[in-house]
Amino acid sequence: MKNENSNILIINGGSSSIKFALYSMDENPTEIFSGQIKRIGLDGPEFSVKNNINNKKNNVKMHASNFKEAAGFFIDWLKKQKDFDKVTCIGHRIVHGMKHTQAQIIDEDLLNELNQISEYDPEHLPAEIEIAKLFKKHFPLFMQVACFDTAFHTTIPAVAKTFAIPKRYYEEGVQRYGFHGISYSYLMQELKNQNEAEANGRIILAHLGNGVSLAAVKDGKCIDTSMGFTPAGGIMMSTRSGDLDPGVACYLMQKGMDAKAFNDLINHQSGLLGISGISTDMQDLLRREKENKDAALAIDIFCYQVKKCIGGYAAALGGLDILVFSGGIGENAPEIRERICNDLGYLNIHLNEEKNNKNQWQISTEKNNVKVYVIPTNEELMIAKSTSEFVNNTK
């Protein structure tokens, strides 16, 4: 069943940002406009929008001191948009979905469930719950659908998702969940569209952006991923620490740091920013690495950790057929891809320098066994497709 006269609103909310997009609701959703609100709760929040029909970009003046005010401003802005009157449903990216394996209607039961686990991910879940409630209040007739980042990883076996702590904590839900699942679902779909047989091989997906994670996929199913109980685990990121010796937490608590301060430390003060002391942006660090040893060290640690993860996942997969780079860094930083792939010749990973520098789809040489791809991700489009499919299947 098609809905050519209907549109889908896509919401991707975080503690300090709201990304959004409007798509036509059909078999192949087409983006009408997209944008984001950044720096929520900070001085000078930024609201930008791009109209894909006329390719115009605009900045919208706004005032919002907190997330609720920003979401309210956004809703008021939406009501004035001519294409918004065709919206019949909203697709939300929900970062944490516990054991949900597919999209779900956002009703009171699901909101209550998410509220109960909001402490699992205080960086995302409270804001995602709040914006869903606000849209329900303003647009009670809209169907709202949750698309979970964790769903892609529900196939991870116990050997990879179980932490070495007493079993009672696992029974409470403390385990490896993994994130970036919507992005990974999109990348796997793109691989299937190109070559379904390849998509059933041994694959490592590297989502390298402000958030960073890798996933090992075999026979179309995820068998391991670098992020863990929260999105702060795994590889170091722009401001997140990645994996950290638990003894560091104990040490800092003994020094008087409470849970809130520790959460702020590992999520907002660490990673590339923490090591370099100057920037969260990889391109900025690349420009300054020759003159700043801390910037150079941050880049080296980042590449080293990703390289180690690729080697480990190749072992877990029993070999490697495809390596995919995606995310802001993975798609746009050939220097980083090159440094990561250096010394991976033992895995038959060899890059074509010219293709890599041009960010082409396939950047590996023709003679090696492992194909290396650069695939731009599109989480919003994946949410639109999943939401459209879910809505059509419920009618």
N, C-alpha and C positions, 0 to 999 in steps of 0.2 A: 504493500500500500504506500503510495507516494503522497507527499504533502507540499506540492509546488507553491501553494499560496501561504505557507507557514514559514516562520523563521525560528531558529534556535539561538538563544543567548547562552554563551559560554562564560563561566566565571571561574577564575583561578585566584583565590584569595589567600593572602599571607598576613602575617602580623603587621607588616609595614608597607604592603603593596596590594593592589588589586589589578590583575590582568583580565581582559575581557575581549570577546569577539562576538560578532553577529553573523550567523550563517543561514543560508537558505536551507530548508529542511527537505531534502530530496535524497535520491540514491547516492549522488556525489555532491555533498554539501559545498556550496560556494561561499567564500568569505565576502561579506558586505562591508563591514568595517571592523577595526580592532584597535585596541589601545591599552593603556595602563595608567594607574595612579601610583606614583612612587613617593617615598619619603613621608609616609603617613606617620603622624606623631612627631615629626621633626620640623624645623623651620623651612618654609618654602616648599610645601608639597607640590608635586608636579603631575599634571593631568594632560596626557597627550593622546591623540586619536588619529588614525589613518583611515580615510575612506577609500576602499579598494575599487569602487566604481569609477571615481575620477582621479584616483591616486593622489589626493590632496592630504597633507598632514596639517593638523592644527593643534595648538596648545590652548587649553581651557584654563582660565583663571579660577582659582578655588581657594577656599579657606576651610581648614579642617584640623582640629587639634588632636583628634584621636580617630581610631578605626571606625567607630559608629558614625561619627560626623562625616567622614569621607565616604562611607557606604551610602549614607543618606543623600549626600550631594550627588553621588553617582546615579542613584535611582531617580532623583529629580531631573538630572540631565537626560537620562534614558527616555523619560516620558515625553520629551520634546523632540525626539528623533523620529523622522517620518517612517522608517522601516520597523520601528519598535511595535507599531500597532498590529503587526502580523505575528508577533511572538506568541507561541502557544506553550513552549516548554523551556526549561533552563537546565543546562548540564553543568554540574559543579565538579571540579577536581577536588577530591577529598584525599588528603595525603595518607591518612591511616584508616584502614578498613578491616583490621584484625583478619578474620578468616573468610571474608566475603570474596568470592571468586568472580563475580560479575557485577554489572551496574544494578543499582537498587533505587526504588522510589524513596525520596526523602519524606518520610512521615514522622509522626511523633515517636514511634517505636525506634526508628533509626536515630533520630536526634537524641533520644534518651541514651541509646547505646553509645553514641559518639561522646556524649557528655561524660559518661562513665569512664571513658578511656582518654579524656582530654589531657590528663597529666602525662600520658605516654608521649605526646608531642605538643607541648605548650607553645611552640613557635608557629604552628599552623592550625591545629584543630579548633581552638577557641574562636579564631577569626572566621574559619570556614563555617562553623555552627552559627555564629552571629549573623553572617551575611545571608545564610539560607533562611533564618528566621525573619530577617527584615524583608526579604523578597516574598516570603509567605504572607506577611502582614500586608504588604502593599499590593500583591498580585495573587490573591488566594486561589484563583482559578487556574493558574499556571501549574502544570506538572513539573516538579523539580526532581532531577535524577542525579544520583551520586555515582561518579566514576572514580574508583579507588586506585591509588598509586601502588598499593600493596598487592592488588589482585594478581598481577603478572607473576608474583613470586610465591604464590601459594603451592606451587609444585615442588618447592625446595624440600629435599628429603631431611629426615631428622638428623642425619649425620652432619649436615651443614647448618641447620637452623637452631640446634640445641647448644646453649651456653653451658660451660662446665661449672655450674653452681647447683645447689640442692634442687631436686626435682620439684619441690613445692612451688618454686618461683616460676618454673615453666608452666605449671598448672594454673598459675595466676595470669599467665600471658606473656611472661618475659622470655622472648626468643628473638631470633633474627627474622625480621619481616621484609626488609628491603623496600626501596622506594624508586622513584623515576620509572615506575612500571608503565605509566601511560606513554611515556616517551619510548620505552622499549617495545611496547606493543606496536607503536607506529613504525619503528625501525624494522621489526619482523615482518610487518605487512608489506613494507617496501621491498624487502628481500624476496618475499613470496611472489610479489608482482613481477620481479625481475626473473627469478628462477626458483620455482617451488622446491626442486630437488636440493638446491644449495641451502635453502632455508631450513631443511631438515638435517643439516650437518652439524659440525662442532663449531660453535660460534661464540666469540667474545664481543659484547657490546660495551663500548666505552662512552658514557655520557659525561663529557668534560665541560662544565660551565661554572657558574657561581657555586652550584652544587655539583658534586662529583661522585659518580659511582660506576662500577663495572658489573656486568652480569655474564654468567656462563650459561649458555643455552645448548641443549643437546636434544635432537629429535623434536625440535620445536618447543621444548619445555625448559624453564629456568631450573638449574640445579644448584646455583649458588650466586650470591651477590655480595658486594663489599659493604654496603650500608647495613646496619643491624637492627637493634631495637628501636632506634631513632635515626633520623637523617643526619645526625652528627657523627655517626660512626664511619669507619672505612678509610678512604683516601683523604688527605688534607684538602681543604677547599678554599674558597676566597676568604672566608672568616671563620670557618669551622675547623676544629682541630683534627677531625678524623679519629682513628683508633688511638687510645691513650692508656698507658699503664694505670690500672685501677689504684695503684699505690699513690699516684699523683693526687687523686681525689681525696684519699685519706689524709695525705700530708697537708693539703690546702684546708681541709676541714679542721685539722688540729691547729692550724694557724688562725682559725676563726672565720673562714669563708663558709657562708650558708649555701643552701641548694640553689637559691635564686641567683646569687652572684656567680656560682660555678656554672650554671646554665648559660649565663651571659658571657662568661669567659670562653667556653668551648664553642659557642655558636656565633659570637659577634666580635671577639677580640683575637681570634687565633688564625690558623691557616696561613695563607699568603700574607695577610695583613700582619699577623702576629710575628712571623719570622722576618719579613722585610722591614716592618715598622713604617712603611710609606704608602702602600697601596694594596687594594684588593684586586686590581685589574692586571691580568696577565700581560696585555700589550704594553701597559705602562711599565711593568717590571722588565720586560724585554728591552724596552728603549733605554732603561737606566742600569742594566746589569753590569755594563763595562765600568761604570763609575761608582757603583754601589755594591759592595760585596754581600750585603744582606739580601738585596734584591736577587743577586745571582744565586745565593744559597737557597732562597725560597723556590726559585725555578728548578734548581737541581733536585731538591727534595721532592717536589711535585712529580717530576718526570721519573725519578727513582722509584717512588711508591707505585705509580701506575705500571711501570715496567715490571716490578716484582709481582704485582697482582696478575698481570697477563701471563707471566711464567707459571704462577701457581694455578691459575684456571686452566691453562693448557694441560697441566698435569692432571687436574681433576676431570677434564674432558677426555683424557686419553689421546690427546693430539689436538690439532687445530686446523680448521678449514677456512674460516673467515674471521677477520677482525674489522669491526666497524667503529669509526670515530664519529661522534656527534656532539651536540651542545655548542655553546658559544666558542669555547677554546678548541674543542675537537674539530669544529667545522672551519675555523678561521685562522688557526695558528699553525702553519706548516712547520715552523721551527720546533714547536713542541712535539708534533707528531714525529718529526725526524729524530729528535733526541730520545723519545720514548722507544722508537723502533731500532735505534742503534744497539748493536750487540744482541739482537734477537734473531740473528741469522741461523742459529741452531734450531729455531722453530720454522725455518724457511720463510721468514719475513724479510723482504727486501723492497724498499721503496724506489719508485721512479722519481727522481729529483724534480724533473720538469712538471710532471703531473701533480706531484705533491705541492709544489709552489703555486700551482694554479687552482688548488682546492678541487680537483676534478673528482668525479664519482669513484673511479678506481685509481688508486695511487700506487699500487704495487706493480712490480715488474711482471712481464708476461711469463717468465720462465719458472718462477717460484711456485710452490704448491699452495701457499696461503694467499688468499685474495684479501687485500686491504681496501676498504671502502670509506669514503666520506659521505655521509648521508645526513642532510639537514633534517632535524626533527621538527615535528609540528604537533605539540600536545593538544592545542586547541582544536585542530582538525580531527584528531583522534577522538576527543571528547564529543565533538559534534556527530561523528559517525556512530559512536557507541550509543549516544543518546537517541539519535534518530532511529537506529535499529531497535533499541529497547522500546521506544514509544510505539513504533509500528507493530512490534510483536505483542504488545499489550492490548491492541485494538482488535 
